[in-house]
Amino acid sequence: MNAKVAAPDLAKAKRILAISDIHGNLELMKGLLKKVGFSESDFLVLLGDYIEKGPENLATLRYVMELSKRQNVCALSGNCDTIWEDVRYEKYHENLLRYMLWRKESVLNEMCAGLGIEVRGDMDKAQMQRALLTAYAVEFEWLENLPHIVDTPELIFVHAGIADEDLNAQDANECMMFKAFLENAPAFSRYVVAGHWPTVNYTSYANGLLSHMPIIDKEKRIVSIDGGNVVKRSGQLNCLIYADKALSFACMDDLPCRTATGPQEGGEGPVSVTWMHNELELLQRGELESACVLKHTGQRLSIPNEFLFEKDGVLFCHDYTNYVMPLREGDAVSIVETHGERVLVKRNGVLGWMDKALLTVN
Ligand SMILES: [Mn+2]
């Protein structure tokens, strides 16, 4: 299917705002809109993936549907928003139920709960589908009619990516599914703003750090804004702000905040491991940490055992960095997780370790 292109009138907008990959995190979305002071003088583009994986998928969907009634809001479809296809077309029966049993945080499970339908492996699937299609016809129709691209004089918006600038000849699925757009896309003459691929997965752009901040590639003219909200424990929601021909960002997460009670020296030459480039070779397994080689770069590093996992006899690692965060007394940090006497924290979107003894207790 050809991608649907929307070309809204932005003449009155003082700023263009863009947020991607909300994934049912309604409170964070509302918080971020408040933080940037979203108002009638802005134009807001929502880049899709409103639902699935998060805590409030149906409420988020309905909130976005309500927002999109405004003249100054345009919502695009992400790959997670095509769930209506699976409910409508009978050929997906088997997969649909398996998906619902596996993905507990699905809008479809919330919809069933709303109708008092218990989702079970031995249920009458066709009956469940008919019930959903009837009760949630308005939601499914809204999702089905979402455009895939927003075309503005200075910026192009899409959920995952576009193959080239011929916007009327883009494949809808590619727009929603483009893999690692920043790495695999050509250069464009206008900036293309995309979500879908958490920026933390683009380690080549961050000098060995793990960063959830948006990435601007000035050569390719691509802005990648998915902060990994919901899908990564350390994720955040990013908002692009385009005003007076300049790009800036605001971001927000729902991690607890603390303050450093003293300084900490930063570490040199950090090594980070993230999804897609996380295959390891084990050198020596230790009681708490194991010496490993990161296959894709050949770098050696010691990784706490709880970050390691095996799949089909191959050793992998969950997102990990050995970066020691440089801190001054009074610096604010977000707490991701505690490992013994070390705490994984985030500051300005970047992940690193700090000494637990340097944290305020609150
Ligand atoms: Mn997506």
Boltz pocket constraint, residues with backbone or C-beta under 6 A from the ligand:
constraints:
  - pocket:
      binder: B
      contacts: [[A, 49], [A, 78], [A, 79], [A, 80], [A, 159], [A, 176], [A, 196], [A, 197]]
      max_distance: 6.0
